[in-house]
Amino acid sequence: MVQKSKSGFITPGNLFPFILVTVLFFLWGIPNNLNGILIKQFMKSLELSVFEAGLVQSAFYMGYFLMAVPAALLMERYGYKTGIVFGLLLFSLGCILFWPAVHIGTYGFFLLVLFIIASGLAFLETGANPFIALLGDDSSSERRLNFAQAFNPLGAIAGVMIGTVFIFSGNEPDIAEISVMKAEGIYTAFLHNEIFRILKPYIFLSAFALFWAILIIRTKFPEFRSEKNEKISGKIHFTDLIHYRSFIKGVTAQFFYVGAQVATWSYFIVYVQTYTGVPEKLAGYLLTGTLVSFGIGRFSATYLMRRIQPARLMGLYSFINIILAGISIIVPGWIGLWALFLTSFFMSLMYPTIFAMTIKGLGAYTKIGGSVLVMAIIGGALLTPLTGWIGKISNSIALAMIIPLIAYLYIFYFSVYEYRHSRLMSGNISKALRSIL
């Protein structure tokens, strides 16, 4: 059983499990951010609209939504280690299924494969996030989870770079060129070659996930006090969580955050090309830049949380993103591009901070509460196509950024609520607002 040290960032004796699980944050950042590349590639190789291609994120995040609770139930019975290993094996299976998918070449099969991949990742996130949060003193849980999550944008950067280099061919024929290719009978072969460019990255991911599962199987994981209490006290129920007011608000904030992040990154390349006219590879490199910004933001937030209360810092960052999202809507073009670019820096601390705040104090309900937070990732499945739909009916991908803006408004509200709840006993919300800003 873990004996938590009040001064320790990580419980003594558990550094290696911490490292193994932290690498998972890097790992799942790759497929999550390959999706933005896939959207653009599917639009080209399968001749899809922006809305149709956005279903990539719907299928992906539906896997998270549907599998989070089974993941929690499995880990409630068998522990974090079993759930994480199962997630890696399921993820590996999904990745290898890209092999028959590219041969079949139907969009529906690709969506099924992405659902399987996300189902595996649901197990990883349901287990890894609370595991890291619990692996030390409660007072440092936000900082510890921000540190582990800081490796996620490194995976995101790797995913976008891999996609830009290995999936994007740089060959973007216009309508006239497509007509010529069809007349010459080579257009079908062109589409075939474009779809096959997707395969190699996923074969590598499958092999790596299998290797990492073996490493974790061979490593001893700690058992937490809450896990022992669950075995003593028996069953716990979802309905009990409604009595935790902060939990409900936190799940809602996570829903909006994931929707804002996924929508922004999914349509970033489309935004860039629409308002600047740069080629797809340069747009891909600019997306990589946003992820670098995201990573810097997360590492710096880990440092700043040593001095600034997490809810206060998140309130400030969400307020800044409200302004930046507004600029991207009102001033599309290079100014809007850089405003949208910078939102990644300020959104960086939101997922781990919301997660750690929301599960804090849940005790025996930590696993099931963590699963509900992972289910909140459905925000990516619902708000991303909604963003694409707004872009389609308004003929303005800039206007579609109203969805991230609304999300940041709610996160700002949640930050104020948490800061007031934890720091201001008088309950004066105006003082909380002035303290945050």
C-alpha positions as CSV (number, residue, x, y, z in Angstrom):
1,M,0.0,0.0,0.0
2,V,1.2,3.5,-0.8
3,Q,2.2,5.6,2.2
4,K,1.9,9.2,1.0
5,S,4.7,11.6,2.0
6,K,3.3,15.0,2.7
7,S,6.5,16.6,1.4
8,G,7.1,14.3,-1.5
9,F,6.2,15.1,-5.1
10,I,6.2,11.3,-5.8
11,T,5.7,8.6,-3.2
12,P,9.1,7.1,-2.4
13,G,9.8,3.8,-4.2
14,N,7.4,4.4,-7.1
15,L,9.5,6.4,-9.5
16,F,9.7,3.7,-12.1
17,P,5.9,3.1,-12.3
18,F,5.5,6.9,-12.5
19,I,7.9,7.0,-15.5
20,L,6.1,4.1,-17.2
21,V,2.7,5.7,-16.8
22,T,4.0,9.2,-17.7
23,V,5.2,7.8,-21.1
24,L,1.6,6.9,-21.8
25,F,0.7,10.6,-21.8
26,F,3.2,11.0,-24.6
27,L,1.9,7.9,-26.4
28,W,-1.7,8.8,-26.6
29,G,-0.9,12.3,-27.7
30,I,0.3,10.9,-31.1
31,P,-3.0,9.3,-32.3
32,N,-5.1,12.1,-30.8
33,N,-3.3,14.6,-33.0
34,L,-2.9,12.4,-36.0
35,N,-6.7,12.9,-36.3
36,G,-6.2,16.5,-37.5
37,I,-4.0,15.2,-40.3
38,L,-6.4,12.4,-41.1
39,I,-9.3,14.9,-41.4
40,K,-7.4,16.8,-44.1
41,Q,-6.1,13.6,-45.7
42,F,-9.6,12.0,-45.8
43,M,-11.0,15.2,-47.4
44,K,-8.6,14.7,-50.2
45,S,-8.3,10.9,-50.6
46,L,-11.9,10.0,-49.9
47,E,-13.4,13.3,-51.3
48,L,-15.2,14.3,-48.1
49,S,-16.7,17.6,-47.0
50,V,-15.4,19.4,-43.9
51,F,-18.4,18.2,-41.9
52,E,-18.1,14.5,-43.1
53,A,-14.3,14.5,-42.3
54,G,-15.1,15.9,-38.8
55,L,-16.8,12.5,-38.1
56,V,-13.3,11.2,-37.5
57,Q,-13.3,13.0,-34.2
58,S,-16.9,11.9,-33.5
59,A,-16.0,8.2,-33.9
60,F,-12.8,8.6,-32.0
61,Y,-14.2,10.3,-28.9
62,M,-17.3,8.1,-28.9
63,G,-14.8,5.3,-28.1
64,Y,-13.7,7.3,-25.1
65,F,-17.3,8.0,-24.0
66,L,-18.6,4.4,-24.3
67,M,-15.5,2.6,-22.9
68,A,-14.6,4.9,-19.9
69,V,-17.1,3.2,-17.5
70,P,-16.1,-0.4,-18.5
71,A,-12.5,0.7,-17.9
72,A,-13.3,2.0,-14.4
73,L,-15.2,-1.1,-13.5
74,L,-12.3,-3.3,-14.7
75,M,-9.9,-1.2,-12.7
76,E,-12.1,-1.1,-9.6
77,R,-12.0,-4.9,-9.5
78,Y,-8.4,-5.6,-10.8
79,G,-6.5,-2.4,-10.2
80,Y,-4.9,0.3,-12.3
81,K,-2.2,-1.9,-13.8
82,T,-4.6,-4.4,-15.3
83,G,-6.7,-1.7,-16.9
84,I,-3.7,0.1,-18.4
85,V,-2.3,-3.2,-19.9
86,F,-5.7,-4.0,-21.4
87,G,-5.8,-0.5,-22.8
88,L,-2.4,-0.9,-24.5
89,L,-3.4,-4.2,-26.0
90,L,-6.7,-2.8,-27.4
91,F,-4.9,0.3,-28.7
92,S,-2.3,-2.0,-30.4
93,L,-5.1,-4.0,-32.0
94,G,-6.8,-0.9,-33.4
95,C,-3.6,0.4,-34.9
96,I,-2.8,-2.8,-36.7
97,L,-6.4,-2.8,-38.2
98,F,-5.3,0.1,-40.4
99,W,-3.7,-2.5,-42.6
100,P,-7.0,-4.0,-43.8
101,A,-8.6,-0.6,-43.6
102,V,-6.4,0.9,-46.3
103,H,-7.0,-2.1,-48.5
104,I,-10.8,-1.9,-48.1
105,G,-10.7,1.9,-48.5
106,T,-14.2,2.6,-47.1
107,Y,-14.7,5.5,-44.7
108,G,-17.0,3.5,-42.4
109,F,-14.2,1.0,-41.8
110,F,-11.7,3.7,-40.9
111,L,-14.2,5.2,-38.4
112,L,-14.6,1.7,-36.8
113,V,-10.8,1.4,-36.5
114,L,-10.5,4.8,-34.9
115,F,-13.3,3.9,-32.5
116,I,-11.3,0.8,-31.4
117,I,-8.1,2.8,-31.0
118,A,-10.0,5.3,-28.8
119,S,-11.5,2.5,-26.8
120,G,-8.0,1.4,-25.8
121,L,-7.0,5.0,-25.0
122,A,-10.1,5.3,-22.8
123,F,-8.6,2.6,-20.6
124,L,-5.2,4.4,-20.6
125,E,-6.6,7.8,-19.6
126,T,-9.1,6.4,-17.1
127,G,-6.2,4.7,-15.3
128,A,-3.2,7.0,-15.9
129,N,-4.8,10.3,-14.8
130,P,-6.0,9.3,-11.3
131,F,-2.9,7.0,-10.9
132,I,-0.6,10.0,-11.3
133,A,-2.8,12.3,-9.2
134,L,-2.8,9.7,-6.3
135,L,1.0,9.0,-6.5
136,G,1.9,11.5,-3.8
137,D,0.4,14.1,-1.5
138,D,-3.0,15.6,-2.3
139,S,-1.7,19.2,-2.1
140,S,0.6,18.6,-5.1
141,S,-1.9,16.5,-7.3
142,E,-2.6,19.3,-9.8
143,R,1.1,20.0,-10.2
144,R,2.0,16.3,-10.5
145,L,-0.7,15.7,-13.1
146,N,0.3,18.8,-15.0
147,F,3.9,17.5,-15.1
148,A,2.9,14.1,-16.4
149,Q,0.4,15.7,-18.9
150,A,3.2,18.0,-20.1
151,F,4.5,15.0,-22.0
152,N,1.2,14.7,-23.9
153,P,1.9,17.8,-26.1
154,L,5.3,16.3,-26.9
155,G,3.4,13.3,-28.3
156,A,1.0,15.7,-30.0
157,I,4.0,17.4,-31.7
158,A,5.3,14.0,-32.7
159,G,1.9,13.0,-34.1
160,V,1.5,16.1,-36.2
161,M,5.1,15.9,-37.4
162,I,4.7,12.3,-38.3
163,G,1.5,13.0,-40.1
164,T,2.9,16.1,-41.9
165,V,6.0,14.2,-43.1
166,F,4.7,10.7,-43.8
167,I,1.0,11.2,-44.5
168,F,0.9,14.5,-46.4
169,S,2.3,14.1,-49.9
170,G,2.2,17.8,-50.7
171,N,0.3,17.0,-53.9
172,E,-2.9,19.1,-53.8
173,P,-4.4,19.1,-57.3
174,D,-7.0,21.9,-58.0
175,I,-10.3,21.3,-59.8
176,A,-8.7,21.7,-63.2
177,E,-5.8,19.3,-62.5
178,I,-8.3,16.8,-61.1
179,S,-10.2,17.0,-64.3
180,V,-7.1,16.3,-66.3
181,M,-6.1,13.4,-64.1
182,K,-9.6,11.9,-64.5
183,A,-9.4,12.3,-68.3
184,E,-6.0,10.5,-68.3
185,G,-7.4,7.7,-66.0
186,I,-4.8,8.3,-63.2
187,Y,-7.0,9.9,-60.6
188,T,-8.1,6.7,-58.9
189,A,-4.5,5.6,-58.6
190,F,-3.7,9.0,-57.1
191,L,-6.4,8.6,-54.4
192,H,-5.2,5.0,-53.8
193,N,-1.6,6.2,-53.1
194,E,-2.9,9.0,-50.9
195,I,-4.9,6.7,-48.7
196,F,-2.0,4.2,-48.3
197,R,0.2,6.9,-46.9
198,I,-1.8,6.6,-43.7
199,L,-0.6,3.0,-42.9
200,K,3.1,3.2,-41.7
201,P,2.6,5.4,-38.6
202,Y,-0.1,3.2,-37.2
203,I,2.0,0.0,-37.7
204,F,4.8,1.5,-35.6
205,L,2.3,2.6,-32.9
206,S,0.9,-0.9,-32.7
207,A,4.4,-2.4,-32.1
208,F,5.3,0.2,-29.5
209,A,2.1,-0.2,-27.5
210,L,2.6,-4.0,-27.4
211,F,6.2,-3.5,-26.2
212,W,5.2,-1.0,-23.5
213,A,2.4,-3.4,-22.3
214,I,5.1,-6.1,-21.7
215,L,7.2,-3.6,-19.7
216,I,4.3,-2.7,-17.4
217,I,3.3,-6.4,-16.9
218,R,6.8,-7.0,-15.6
219,T,6.7,-4.0,-13.2
220,K,5.2,-4.0,-9.7
221,F,2.5,-1.2,-9.2
222,P,1.5,0.2,-5.8
223,E,-1.9,-0.4,-4.2
224,F,-3.6,2.7,-2.9
225,R,-5.5,3.0,0.3
226,S,-8.7,3.9,-1.5
227,E,-8.4,0.7,-3.5
228,K,-8.2,-1.3,-0.2
229,N,-11.2,0.6,1.2
230,E,-13.2,-0.3,-1.9
231,K,-12.7,-4.0,-1.3
232,I,-13.9,-3.6,2.3
233,S,-16.9,-1.3,1.7
234,G,-18.3,-3.1,-1.4
235,K,-20.1,-1.5,-4.3
236,I,-20.1,2.2,-5.1
237,H,-22.8,3.9,-7.2
238,F,-22.7,6.6,-9.9
239,T,-25.6,8.3,-8.4
240,D,-23.6,9.1,-5.2
241,L,-21.4,11.4,-7.3
242,I,-24.2,13.9,-7.8
243,H,-23.8,15.0,-4.2
244,Y,-20.4,16.4,-5.1
245,R,-21.2,19.8,-6.5
246,S,-17.7,20.5,-7.7
247,F,-17.6,17.2,-9.5
248,I,-20.6,18.0,-11.7
249,K,-19.2,21.4,-12.5
250,G,-15.8,19.9,-13.2
251,V,-17.2,17.3,-15.6
252,T,-19.0,20.0,-17.5
253,A,-15.8,22.1,-17.7
254,Q,-13.9,19.1,-19.0
255,F,-16.6,18.5,-21.7
256,F,-16.2,22.1,-22.9
257,Y,-12.4,22.0,-22.7
258,V,-12.0,18.9,-24.8
259,G,-14.5,20.3,-27.3
260,A,-12.5,23.5,-27.6
261,Q,-9.2,21.8,-27.9
262,V,-10.2,19.2,-30.5
263,A,-12.3,21.7,-32.5
264,T,-9.4,24.2,-32.6
265,W,-6.7,21.7,-33.7
266,S,-9.0,19.8,-36.0
267,Y,-9.8,22.8,-38.1
268,F,-6.6,24.8,-37.6
269,I,-5.1,23.7,-40.9
270,V,-8.4,24.5,-42.7
271,Y,-8.4,27.9,-41.0
272,V,-4.8,28.6,-42.0
273,Q,-5.3,27.6,-45.6
274,T,-8.6,29.4,-46.0
275,Y,-7.4,32.7,-44.7
276,T,-3.7,32.7,-45.7
277,G,-3.5,30.4,-48.7
278,V,-0.4,28.6,-47.6
279,P,0.2,25.0,-48.8
280,E,-0.8,22.0,-46.6
281,K,2.7,21.1,-45.4
282,L,3.4,24.7,-44.2
283,A,-0.1,24.6,-42.5
284,G,0.9,21.3,-40.9
285,Y,4.1,22.8,-39.6
286,L,2.2,25.7,-38.1
287,L,-0.1,23.2,-36.4
288,T,3.1,21.6,-35.0
289,G,4.0,25.1,-33.7
290,T,0.8,25.3,-31.8
291,L,1.6,22.0,-30.1
292,V,5.1,23.3,-29.2
293,S,3.3,26.3,-27.6
294,F,1.0,23.9,-25.8
295,G,3.9,21.9,-24.4
296,I,5.7,25.0,-23.2
297,G,2.5,26.2,-21.6
298,R,2.1,22.9,-19.7
299,F,5.7,22.8,-18.4
300,S,5.6,26.4,-17.4
301,A,2.2,25.9,-15.6
302,T,3.7,23.1,-13.6
303,Y,6.4,25.6,-12.4
304,L,3.9,28.5,-11.8
305,M,1.6,26.3,-9.7
306,R,4.3,26.2,-7.0
307,R,3.5,29.9,-6.5
308,I,0.0,30.4,-7.9
309,Q,-3.1,28.6,-6.8
310,P,-4.2,26.3,-9.8
311,A,-7.7,27.6,-10.1
312,R,-6.5,31.2,-10.1
313,L,-4.0,30.5,-12.9
314,M,-6.6,28.6,-14.9
315,G,-9.0,31.5,-14.5
316,L,-6.4,34.0,-15.9
317,Y,-5.5,31.7,-18.8
318,S,-9.2,31.0,-19.8
319,F,-9.9,34.8,-19.7
320,I,-7.0,35.4,-22.1
321,N,-8.3,32.6,-24.4
322,I,-11.7,34.3,-24.5
323,I,-10.0,37.4,-26.0
324,L,-7.8,35.4,-28.4
325,A,-10.7,33.3,-29.7
326,G,-12.7,36.5,-30.2
327,I,-9.8,37.9,-32.3
328,S,-9.7,34.8,-34.5
329,I,-13.4,35.3,-35.2
330,I,-13.4,39.0,-35.8
331,V,-10.0,39.4,-37.6
332,P,-9.6,36.2,-39.8
333,G,-6.2,36.2,-41.6
334,W,-2.7,36.3,-40.2
335,I,-3.8,38.2,-37.1
336,G,-6.5,35.7,-36.4
337,L,-4.2,32.8,-37.2
338,W,-1.7,33.9,-34.5
339,A,-4.4,34.5,-32.0
340,L,-5.7,31.0,-32.6
341,F,-2.1,29.8,-32.4
342,L,-1.6,31.3,-29.0
343,T,-4.8,29.7,-27.5
344,S,-2.8,26.5,-27.3
345,F,-0.4,27.9,-24.8
346,F,-3.2,29.1,-22.5
347,M,-5.4,26.0,-22.9
348,S,-2.5,23.8,-21.9
349,L,-3.0,23.6,-18.2
350,M,-6.8,23.1,-18.4
351,Y,-7.3,19.3,-18.8
352,P,-5.0,18.1,-16.0
353,T,-6.0,21.0,-13.7
354,I,-9.7,20.3,-14.1
355,F,-9.2,16.6,-13.7
356,A,-7.1,16.9,-10.5
357,M,-9.5,19.4,-9.0
358,T,-12.6,17.3,-9.8
359,I,-11.4,14.0,-8.4
360,K,-9.8,15.5,-5.3
361,G,-11.6,14.3,-2.2
362,L,-13.6,11.6,-4.0
363,G,-11.8,8.8,-2.0
364,A,-13.3,5.4,-3.0
365,Y,-15.1,7.1,-5.8
366,T,-11.9,8.2,-7.5
367,K,-11.9,5.5,-10.3
368,I,-15.5,5.9,-11.1
369,G,-15.2,9.7,-11.0
370,G,-12.2,9.5,-13.2
371,S,-14.1,7.5,-15.7
372,V,-16.9,10.1,-15.9
373,L,-14.3,12.7,-16.5
374,V,-12.9,10.6,-19.3
375,M,-16.4,10.3,-20.7
376,A,-16.5,14.1,-20.8
377,I,-14.1,13.8,-23.7
378,I,-17.3,13.3,-25.7
379,G,-17.1,17.0,-26.0
380,G,-14.6,16.4,-28.7
381,A,-17.1,14.2,-30.6
382,L,-20.0,16.6,-30.3
383,L,-18.4,20.1,-30.5
384,T,-16.0,19.3,-33.3
385,P,-18.7,18.4,-36.0
386,L,-20.8,21.3,-34.6
387,T,-17.9,23.6,-35.3
388,G,-17.6,22.2,-38.8
389,W,-21.4,22.5,-39.3
390,I,-21.3,26.2,-38.3
391,G,-18.3,26.7,-40.7
392,K,-20.3,25.0,-43.5
393,I,-23.6,26.8,-43.1
394,S,-21.9,30.2,-42.6
395,N,-19.2,29.6,-45.1
396,S,-16.8,30.9,-42.4
397,I,-14.4,28.6,-40.4
398,A,-13.5,31.8,-38.5
399,L,-17.1,32.2,-37.2
400,A,-17.1,28.5,-36.2
401,M,-14.5,29.4,-33.5
402,I,-17.4,30.7,-31.5
403,I,-17.6,27.2,-30.1
404,P,-14.1,27.3,-28.4
405,L,-15.0,30.8,-27.2
406,I,-18.1,29.6,-25.4
407,A,-16.1,26.8,-23.9
408,Y,-13.5,29.2,-22.4
409,L,-16.3,31.2,-20.9
410,Y,-17.6,28.2,-19.0
411,I,-14.0,27.2,-17.9
412,F,-13.5,30.8,-16.6
413,Y,-16.7,30.4,-14.6
414,F,-15.6,27.1,-13.2
415,S,-12.2,28.6,-12.3
416,V,-13.8,31.4,-10.4
417,Y,-16.1,28.9,-8.6
418,E,-13.2,26.7,-7.5
419,Y,-11.0,29.6,-6.5
420,R,-13.8,31.1,-4.4
421,H,-14.7,27.7,-3.0
422,S,-11.2,26.9,-1.9
423,R,-9.8,30.4,-0.9
424,L,-12.6,32.9,-0.1
425,M,-14.6,31.9,2.9
426,S,-16.7,35.0,2.6
427,G,-18.1,33.8,-0.8
428,N,-17.7,37.2,-2.4
429,I,-17.4,36.3,-6.1
430,S,-16.4,39.9,-7.1
431,K,-13.3,39.5,-4.9
432,A,-12.5,36.2,-6.6
433,L,-12.8,37.8,-10.0
434,R,-10.5,40.6,-9.0
435,S,-8.0,38.1,-7.5
436,I,-7.9,36.0,-10.6
437,L,-7.6,38.9,-13.1
